[in-house]
Amino acid sequence: MSEIPAVSREWHLVARPQGWPVATDFALREVPLSATPGAGRILVRNLHMSVDPYMRGRMNDVKSYIPPFQLDAPMDGGAVGEVVASAAEGFEVGDHVLHGLGWREYAEFDAKHAVKVDASLAPLSAYLGVLGMPGMTAYAGLFEVASFKEGDSVFVSGAAGAVGSLVGQFAKIKGASRVIGSAGSDEKVTTLTEKYGFDAAFNYKNGPVAEQLKEAAPEGIDVYFDNVGGDHLEAAISSLKVHGRATLCGAIAQYNATEPTPGPRNLALVIGKRLRLQGILVGDHAGLQQQFVQDVAGWLRSGELTYDETVVEGVENAAEAFLGLLRGDNTGKMIVSFTG
């Protein structure tokens, strides 16, 4: 194990983005690091951290379901790392843990906020993706919020991302009649159909979403899993069958908007079709955790489920990795690794 340094680098938000974030909104700063954690606390050397679309909303100083990032203070998010010092019962040096203090090389915190993970069961980075928050979001959003049932036809937007790529595969594994995905490049469309097993997919940049969706699902859809909002949500409302269900997970199409974004123009269809549109926050579904891990680990072992990671090396590149995520540079989960 390497010696604990005297300082750690961490990313601070130094300006609130106006529209699209830029590199100067962030600063990588050195802070003093103590090698001796307080009672009940552990010191963790982060090995991998997560960048996620929801973090863009936390850069705005507005009240939401999760507090905004503070200026000139370290940002946070999912991370997995190795315990390098412990003053907490049940945690030993060398243990691997999942926790919420990413965006930094080292994290010192109360051990009650750490969850041990087993590197022999899955790569550590998987606990930030397929076996972590994105996987749980896909699982709860499809099976509990959207009330998926065998034979349903499912449309997923942002389908090549960390959540969407899993939603489509979960649906196929559980007997969907048809799974359609949208993505932002022809290469990603090919990945959806040839690697993830989607029945159809389209590049939303190649034409109106509503037209491409109707061509891909001429008989309509039963379930829509929304990671995008905007024209995708409007198109899905048009294509949903009577008693269709939509899980509203994200609206990345409008995260960087500087003006209020218009809602779907066809909301009146919700009435006649008796549609159910429901938002999801993954924290509301903790009761599914055990079943989620059991099912997904089994699907990984059997080879029914596959996943991708886009890995950016080095803490110094974390802000650029986040900007790349917003541009859609990733396929699957975007991970920043500090293991080099």
C-alpha positions in Angstrom: 0.0 0.0 0.0 1.3 3.4 -0.9 2.2 6.0 1.8 -0.5 8.4 2.7 0.4 11.8 1.3 0.2 15.1 3.2 -2.3 16.6 0.7 -5.2 15.4 -1.4 -6.6 16.9 -4.6 -10.3 17.6 -4.8 -12.6 19.3 -7.3 -14.4 22.5 -6.2 -17.3 24.3 -8.0 -16.1 27.9 -8.4 -18.9 29.3 -10.6 -22.5 28.4 -11.2 -22.8 27.4 -14.9 -24.9 29.6 -17.2 -26.2 27.1 -19.7 -23.6 24.6 -20.6 -20.8 24.2 -18.0 -17.3 25.2 -19.0 -13.9 24.1 -17.6 -13.5 27.4 -15.7 -16.5 26.6 -13.6 -14.4 24.0 -11.8 -11.0 24.1 -9.9 -8.8 21.2 -8.8 -7.3 22.2 -5.4 -4.9 20.7 -2.9 -6.1 20.4 0.7 -4.2 19.1 3.8 -4.7 15.4 4.6 -4.4 13.8 8.0 -3.4 10.2 8.1 -5.3 9.6 11.3 -9.1 9.5 11.1 -11.2 10.5 14.1 -13.1 8.0 16.2 -15.6 5.9 14.2 -14.2 7.3 11.0 -12.2 5.9 8.0 -9.8 7.3 5.5 -10.3 6.0 2.0 -8.2 6.3 -1.1 -10.6 6.6 -4.0 -10.0 4.2 -6.9 -13.0 5.1 -9.1 -15.6 7.9 -9.0 -18.8 8.4 -10.8 -20.0 11.4 -12.9 -23.7 11.4 -13.5 -26.2 13.7 -15.3 -28.1 14.6 -12.1 -24.9 16.5 -10.9 -25.7 19.2 -13.5 -28.8 20.2 -11.5 -26.8 20.4 -8.3 -24.7 23.1 -9.9 -27.7 25.5 -9.8 -28.5 27.3 -6.6 -32.1 26.0 -6.4 -34.1 23.9 -4.0 -34.4 20.4 -5.2 -34.6 16.8 -3.9 -30.8 16.9 -3.2 -28.9 20.0 -2.0 -26.9 22.0 -4.5 -23.2 22.0 -4.6 -21.7 24.9 -2.7 -19.2 27.3 -4.3 -15.6 26.9 -3.3 -16.3 23.6 -1.6 -15.6 20.0 -2.7 -18.2 18.4 -4.9 -19.4 14.9 -4.0 -20.9 11.8 -5.7 -20.5 8.1 -5.8 -17.0 6.6 -5.4 -15.4 3.3 -4.5 -12.1 3.0 -2.8 -9.7 1.3 -0.4 -9.6 1.9 3.3 -6.0 3.2 4.1 -6.6 4.1 7.8 -9.4 3.1 10.1 -10.7 4.1 13.6 -14.0 2.4 13.0 -15.0 -1.1 14.2 -15.7 -3.5 11.4 -13.5 -1.7 8.9 -9.9 -2.8 8.3 -7.1 -1.3 6.2 -7.4 -2.9 2.7 -11.2 -3.2 2.7 -13.0 -1.8 -0.3 -16.0 0.5 0.3 -18.7 2.3 -1.7 -19.4 5.8 -0.5 -20.6 9.3 -1.5 -17.5 11.4 -1.4 -16.2 11.3 -4.9 -14.5 14.2 -6.8 -11.4 13.8 -4.6 -8.4 11.5 -4.2 -8.9 10.8 -0.5 -12.0 10.9 1.7 -12.2 10.9 5.5 -15.7 10.3 6.9 -17.9 8.5 9.4 -17.8 4.8 8.6 -21.6 4.5 8.9 -21.7 6.1 5.4 -19.6 3.4 3.8 -20.8 0.0 2.4 -18.3 -2.8 2.0 -18.0 -4.2 -1.5 -16.3 -7.4 -2.8 -13.8 -7.0 -5.6 -13.9 -10.8 -6.1 -17.6 -10.7 -7.1 -17.4 -7.9 -9.7 -14.9 -5.2 -10.8 -15.0 -2.4 -8.3 -16.2 0.1 -10.9 -19.3 -2.0 -11.4 -20.6 -0.9 -8.0 -20.9 2.6 -9.5 -22.8 1.3 -12.5 -24.6 -2.0 -13.2 -24.5 -3.0 -9.5 -24.9 0.5 -8.2 -27.2 3.5 -8.4 -27.7 3.4 -12.3 -28.5 -0.3 -12.2 -30.9 0.2 -9.3 -32.6 3.1 -11.1 -33.1 1.0 -14.2 -34.5 -1.9 -12.2 -36.9 0.1 -9.9 -37.9 2.4 -12.7 -38.9 -0.4 -15.1 -40.3 -3.0 -12.7 -41.9 -1.0 -9.9 -42.6 2.5 -11.3 -43.6 1.4 -14.9 -45.2 -1.8 -13.7 -43.5 -3.7 -16.6 -45.1 -7.0 -17.5 -44.2 -9.8 -19.9 -45.3 -8.9 -23.4 -44.9 -5.2 -23.0 -43.4 -3.1 -25.8 -40.8 -0.7 -24.3 -39.2 2.5 -25.6 -36.1 3.9 -23.9 -34.5 7.2 -24.6 -30.8 7.8 -23.8 -30.6 4.1 -24.4 -26.8 3.9 -24.7 -26.3 5.5 -21.3 -25.6 3.9 -17.9 -29.3 3.6 -17.1 -30.9 3.2 -20.5 -28.7 0.4 -21.7 -29.7 -1.6 -18.7 -33.4 -0.8 -18.9 -33.6 -2.3 -22.4 -31.8 -5.4 -21.4 -33.8 -5.9 -18.3 -37.0 -5.7 -20.4 -35.7 -8.2 -22.9 -34.7 -10.6 -20.2 -38.1 -10.4 -18.6 -40.0 -11.0 -21.8 -40.7 -7.7 -23.6 -42.4 -8.2 -26.9 -40.3 -5.4 -28.4 -37.6 -3.0 -27.1 -36.8 0.3 -29.0 -34.0 2.7 -28.1 -32.9 6.1 -29.2 -29.3 7.4 -29.0 -27.2 10.2 -30.4 -25.0 8.5 -32.9 -25.2 5.8 -35.5 -22.4 3.9 -33.7 -24.5 3.8 -30.5 -27.5 2.7 -32.5 -25.5 -0.3 -33.7 -24.4 -1.1 -30.2 -28.0 -1.1 -29.0 -29.2 -3.6 -31.5 -26.0 -5.8 -32.0 -24.7 -5.8 -28.4 -27.6 -5.1 -26.1 -30.2 -6.9 -28.0 -32.7 -4.1 -28.7 -35.2 -5.0 -31.4 -34.9 -1.6 -33.0 -33.0 1.7 -32.4 -32.7 5.1 -34.1 -30.4 8.1 -34.0 -32.6 11.0 -32.8 -30.4 13.4 -34.8 -31.4 11.8 -38.1 -35.0 13.1 -38.1 -38.0 13.9 -36.0 -38.2 11.6 -33.0 -42.0 11.1 -33.3 -41.7 9.9 -36.9 -38.7 7.6 -36.1 -40.5 6.1 -33.1 -43.7 5.4 -35.1 -41.6 3.7 -37.7 -39.8 1.6 -35.1 -43.0 0.8 -33.1 -45.9 1.0 -35.6 -48.3 -0.7 -33.2 -47.4 1.6 -30.3 -45.6 1.1 -27.0 -46.8 0.1 -23.5 -43.9 1.5 -21.5 -41.6 4.5 -22.0 -38.5 5.0 -19.9 -37.5 8.7 -20.2 -34.0 9.9 -19.7 -34.2 12.8 -22.1 -37.5 14.7 -21.9 -38.4 17.3 -24.6 -39.3 15.9 -28.0 -38.7 12.4 -26.8 -41.4 12.6 -24.1 -43.8 14.3 -26.6 -43.2 11.5 -29.1 -43.7 8.8 -26.5 -47.0 10.2 -25.4 -48.2 10.0 -29.0 -47.1 6.4 -29.3 -48.2 5.1 -25.9 -51.2 2.7 -26.0 -54.2 3.1 -23.8 -53.1 2.6 -20.1 -49.5 3.1 -21.1 -47.0 3.9 -18.4 -44.0 6.2 -18.5 -41.1 6.4 -15.9 -39.7 9.9 -15.9 -36.1 9.5 -14.8 -34.2 12.3 -16.4 -34.5 15.3 -18.8 -31.0 15.7 -20.0 -32.2 17.6 -23.1 -33.0 20.6 -20.9 -30.4 20.5 -18.1 -28.4 23.2 -19.7 -31.3 25.4 -21.0 -31.1 29.0 -20.0 -34.8 29.7 -20.7 -37.9 27.8 -19.5 -38.4 24.8 -21.7 -41.8 24.0 -23.1 -43.7 20.9 -22.0 -45.1 18.3 -24.4 -47.8 19.9 -26.6 -49.9 16.7 -26.6 -50.6 16.3 -22.9 -54.3 16.1 -23.7 -53.7 12.6 -24.9 -52.8 11.5 -21.4 -56.5 11.9 -20.5 -58.1 9.9 -23.3 -55.4 7.2 -23.2 -55.5 7.1 -19.3 -51.7 7.2 -19.3 -49.6 7.1 -16.1 -46.5 9.4 -16.1 -44.5 9.0 -12.9 -41.2 10.4 -11.8 -38.5 8.3 -10.0 -35.9 9.0 -7.3 -33.9 5.9 -6.7 -33.8 6.5 -3.0 -37.5 5.8 -2.7 -36.9 2.1 -3.7 -34.4 0.8 -1.1 -36.7 -2.1 -0.4 -35.8 -3.6 -3.8 -32.1 -3.6 -3.1 -31.7 -7.2 -2.2 -33.8 -8.5 -5.1 -32.0 -6.1 -7.5 -28.5 -7.4 -6.5 -29.7 -11.0 -6.6 -31.3 -10.7 -10.1 -28.6 -8.6 -11.7 -25.7 -10.6 -10.4 -27.4 -13.7 -11.7 -28.0 -12.2 -15.1 -24.3 -11.1 -15.2 -23.2 -14.6 -14.3 -25.4 -16.2 -16.9 -24.2 -13.9 -19.6 -27.8 -12.6 -20.3 -26.7 -9.1 -19.3 -23.8 -7.1 -20.5 -22.6 -3.6 -19.7 -20.1 -1.0 -20.9 -18.0 1.6 -19.1 -16.3 4.6 -20.6 -13.3 5.1 -18.4 -11.3 8.4 -18.1 -8.0 8.1 -16.2 -6.9 10.5 -13.6 -8.5 12.8 -11.0 -7.2 15.8 -13.0 -9.6 14.8 -15.8 -12.8 14.4 -13.8 -14.3 17.8 -14.8 -13.7 17.0 -18.5 -15.2 13.6 -18.1 -18.3 15.2 -16.7 -18.5 17.7 -19.6 -18.1 14.7 -22.0 -21.0 13.0 -20.3 -23.2 15.9 -21.0 -22.1 15.9 -24.6 -22.9 12.2 -24.9 -19.3 11.0 -25.3 -20.0 7.9 -23.2 -21.4 4.5 -23.9 -22.6 2.9 -20.7 -21.4 4.3 -17.4 -18.9 7.1 -17.4 -16.2 6.3 -14.8 -13.2 8.3 -13.6 -10.4 6.0 -12.4 -7.5 7.0 -10.1 -5.7 3.7 -10.4 -3.0 4.7 -12.8 
